[in-house]
Amino acid sequence: MSTQVGYKGAAPFTRRALGAAVFVLALAGGAGGAIAAPPAQGAAAVDPAWATGLSSPRGLKFGPDGYLYVAEGGAGGMNPAPLGDYGNCTAGLTGPGQYYGSNTGSRISRIDTSGGVTTFVDNLPSSGAPIPGPDGLVSGVGDLAFVGDTMYAVLAGAGCSHGVPDIPNALIRINADHTWTQVADLGAYLRAHPVADPTDPVTGDFEPDGTFYSLIAVRGDLYTIEPNMGELLKVTTDGAISRVIDFSAALGHVVPTALAYHGNFYVGNLGRFPQDVGSSNVWKVTPSGNVKVDTTGFDMVLGLVFDGRGRMYVLEMSGGQSLPTPFTGRVTRVDPSGKRTVIADGGNGLFFPTAIAIGPDGNLYVSNQGFGLGAGTGTIAKIDLTD
């Protein structure tokens, strides 16, 4: 068994986790210096740069208008979060250092059917660590979802501990004029309703404002995952917040990240680094909060989606690795029978992928080059499913 050193959830998982990823990236010489693996056997046709020019792309969803909408972590900021004993305003500083934030560093982009990108909502908060500016490990808008024709989004890089004291991590509603309105203060809920074990048992890492990752809509309500403390929250469109499950109590510090719904909730986890290969799982969670293992044997899961035939697609940030490694992203299809097929991987250009969606055309879309490469370097990969 490998030694667990306690990387937990932030931007998208933790500063330590991202620090490890960027360290590996630096050894590889950046995107240009890394060597891609051969494509997966039987892989689908993949365009790793179907859309370009994004900054730390995260969650993505197709809207009722047929366009793809992407939450971007953004460019980070220059405003340092306070250090020292400042109560709820100080994140655990056992990683590379404090966050640097901005009230206006991230955005939501809209992508047309040919891959053209336009800004849909601008001037959303963003933060990064361990260095200020766009080359930090950046988080901003974590994900988005639609209830009817109305877009909602979850903020992941805001709050005092991220250098954005004026704006909390929150569920927000996007208005018809492309402005936004806060619906629920998620950071305040976390502090008022602590999980059973909110800090990493090895390092003591703690994010008082949370680092929300996935957001989905189910029967008119919103559900979001917070990886650092480890919980699944339900948020109504009028702002009522309740906890579905405390993963820290049920499973320990597994760092849950990916969330999908297919009759029940399905949750994938990133894990803590370095990790044993194949130690990430997908769990099935009932609406009442009962949890059991559904599928095992993955690595650093950051995305889940189901197609119309009940097949689950699992996005791994670094398949077959114990640490984040360039050009080792992987998408595995799991049939209802349990059969697994790798349909895209690092040989197809999957480089630190962070989220996955299925389009009205039946193809898969992946947020690619999602962190560690600087502002404007992110892409959307299109995976053509022909069967």
N, C-alpha and C positions, 0 to 999 in steps of 0.2 A: 504494500500500500504506500502511496506517495504521501509526503508530509503536507498537510493542509496549512497554508499560511494566511488564510483569512481574507481573501478578496471578496468584497460584498458589493451590493448594488448601488451604482451611481453612474450616470453619464456615459454609457448606459448602466454600468454596474458599480464601479468604484474607481476612485482615483488610483488606487494600487493596481487594480485589474487593468485599467487603461494604461497605467504607467508601464506595466509588463508588456502590454501589446505594443506600445510605441517603442519600447526598448528592442523588442524583436524586430519591429519594422526598421529601426535604425540600423540594426545589424545587417538587414537585408538590403540596405541602401535605398529605402523608400520604394515606391511603386515601380519605378523604372529598374531598380536593382534586383528586385525579387524575381525568383524563377518560378514560373507557373508549373503545376503538375500536369501530366497528360490528361486530356479530357476523360470524363467518366465513360466507361463502356456502355454503349447504347444510350448515350446522353441525348437529350432533346436539343434542338437548335437554340442557341443562346446568343443574344446580342447584349454584351455586358455594358454597353454605353448607348442604350436606346434613347435615354434622355440624359443630359449633362448639365454641368454648371451649378450643382446643388451643394449646400454647405451642411455637412453632417446629417444626411437624410436619415430619418427614423421611420415612424409608422406611416402607412399609406393605405388609402381606401379609395374605391371608386364611388363617385357621387351619383345621385339619381339622374344627373344630366349626362352620364357616361364618361365624364372626364376623370382622370386620376388626380387625387389630391395627396400631397406629401408634406408631412411635418418635418421641418428642418431645424436641427439644433442651433445652427447659425454660426456666428463669428465670435462667440464669447464676449468678454468685456474687459474693462480696465479698473473697475471699482472693486477693491479688495474687501472680502468679508472680514469681520473683526477676528483677531486672535485673542487667546486667553480665555478666562472664565467669564463668558458673557451669557451664560444660561442657554436659552433656546436659540441663540443666534450663532452658536459656534458648532460647526461640524467636527467630527473626529479628525484630528490632524496627524494621525499616525501614517498617513500616506505621504505623497510628495509635497503637500502643502495646502495652503488655503485656496478657496475659489476666488475668481475675479468675475464680476458680473456686469451686465448692462440691461437697462430697461427696454432696449430696442434692438437687440442683436439677432433675433430669429424671425422666422416667417413660415407661412404655409403657401406652397406653390401649387398651381394647377397645370396639368400636362395634357395636351390634346392627343388625339389618336395617332399623330405622326411623331410624337416625342417633343413637341414644342413646349417650352416652359415659360409661364408668366407668373408674376407674384399675385396671389389672391388675398392674403392678409399679411401686412407688414408690421414692423416695429413691435414684436413680441419679445419678452425677456430671454436672455441667454447668459450662460456662465460657463467657465472652464477652469481647469486646473491641470498641471501645477503652475503654468505660466500664464500671464495675461495675453489677451488678443486671440486672433484666429487660429494660431497654431497650438493652443491648449487643447485639452481633452474636453470637448464642448458638448453641452446639453442645453436644450431650449424647449421648444414644443416637442412633447414626447410622442403623441399619437393623436388621431382624430377619428370621429365616427359620425354617422348620420342617424338622426331620428326623423323619419319623414324627409322633408326637404331641408331640414335645419342641421347645420354642421355644429358639432361640439369638438372641443380639443382639450387635452390635458397638458398642463405646464409642468415641466420636470426640472428646469434650471433656474427657477425663481426662489424667492425667499431670502431672509436675512443671511442665513448660513452660506448662501451662494453669491453674496454680494449684490443682491437685489432686494433691499429692505422694504421698498415701497409696493412690491407686488408679490403676493404669496404664490406658492405652488397651488394651482386651483383647476377646477373644471370650468371652462369658459364656453360661452355660446357665441358663434359668429353671426353677426347681424347682416341684414340684407345689403347694407352699405359697406360691408367688408370691415367694419369696426368690430370690437368684441366686448362682451359683458361678462363679468365674473358671476358664476352660478353658485359655486361652493368653494370655500377655503379648505383645501385638503390638508395643507400643512398644519393648520390649527387643529383639525380633527386628529391627526396623528399624535400631536403633543397632548391632547386631552384624553385620548383613548390609546394608551401604549399597548403594544403587543406583549406577549409573555416574556420574550427575550429580544429586546430591541437592539442590542449591541453585539458585535462580532465577538465570539468567545475567546479568540486568540489575540486580536489586535485592539478590540474596543472601538472599532470604527462605528460611527453613529451619525446619521443625517437627520437632524430635527425637522427639516422641511420636506424630507422624502425626495425620491428621485423616480417619479412615476414613469412607467415604460409603455404598457399596452393599454388601449381603450377600445371597447366594443359596445355596440348597442344591442340589447335583447328586450323585445316586447316593450319598447318605449322607455326603458331605463338604460343607464350607462354603467359599465363595469370597468374598473381599472386595477392594474397590478402595481404594487409598490415593492421593488426588489430588496432594498436595503434592510427594512424591518421585516419584510416578508408577509404581505397580506393582500387579499382581494377585497376591494370595496365596491359596494353598490351606491350609485349616486342618481337620484331622481332629477328630472329636468327642472324641478322647483328647488333643488339644492339640498334635499335631505340625504344624509350620508349614513350608511350602516356597513358593518363588516360582515362579509360572507364567510371568510375563513382566515384564521391566524396560522400561516404556514410555520412560523417559528415555534409554535406550540405543538403542531402536528408532525412536522418533519425536520425541525431544526433549521439551520441557516443554509437553505438550498439555493437561495437567490432566484426566486421565480421571476420570469420576465415575459414569456410569450403567453398569449391568451386567445382562445377561440371558443366558439359555442357550436355544439352539434348535438342537441338534445340535453346535454350536460356541458359544463365548462371543461375545457382541456387546457392544462397549464404546463408549459415547458420551463426548464430552469437552466440558468447559466452555469451554476456551480462556483466553486472557489478554487483559486489557482495556487500552485499547479495541481492538476487533478488527474485521477486515473482515467485513461482513455475509455470511453463508453460509459461513464458514470452519470451523465445527465439523463433525465427521464421526462416522460410526459405522464402527467397525472390526470385522472378524471375526478372532477369535483361536482357534486350535486348542488342544486340551488340552495339547499339547506346547509351546505358546508361539510358534508361527508366527503372524504378523499380516499382514493386508492390508486395504486400504480396502474397505468394503462399500457405503456410501451416503454421499454428500457433500451439502453445501449447507444445513446447519442452523446454528442459533445457540444457544450456551450450553445444551447438552444435559445434563439432570439426571435423565432417566428413560427406560427402555426396557422394553417388554413385548410378548410375542407372544400372539395369540389362537389358537384351535383350528384356524383356517384358514391358519396360517402368515403372517398379516399382522403386520407390526411397527408398533407405536405409539411414536412418538418425542416425548418431552416436552421442549420448549424453555422455558427460563426467560424469555427475552425474544426472541421471534422477530422477525427483521428489524431488529435493533438492534445497535449497536456497544458499548453499555454497558447494564447492567441498568436497565430502565425499567418503571414501574408499568403494569399492565394490558396487557402485551404477551406474556404466556405463550401457548404454542401447543402443540396436540397434532396431529401429522401422522400419518396412516396410510400406510404404504408396503406396497403389495401385492407378492406374489412376482414379478409382472411388472415391478415398478419404478414403477408408477403411484402418484402421491401425491395424497392428499386431506386438506386441513385440516378437521378435524372439530370443533375448539373452539379459541378464542383469547381474547385480552383482552376482546373484546366480549361474551364469555360469562362474564366475571368472573374469568378466570385472572390472578392477581396474585401475582407471584413464586412460582410453583409449584415444588415441590422433588422430587417423586417420584410414581410412577404404579404402579397395580396393576390387574389384571383380576379381576373377581369370579366366583363360581360362577354368577351370573345373566347372565354375558356382558357386563356393563357395565364401564366404566372408573371408577376412583376415583383422585383426585389430591390429594396434600397441597398445600394452597393457603394463600397468605399465610404463607409459610414462614419469613420472616425480616424484620427491620427494623421490625416493627410492635408489638413488646412482647408480654409474656406474656398468654395467653388470647385472642389475636386470630386465631389460626390456624384454618383450616377444612379440611374434606374436601369437594371438589367431586365430584359424581356426573355422569358423562357417559353418557347413555342411548343405547346402540347398538341400533338397531332393524332394521338390515339383516343 
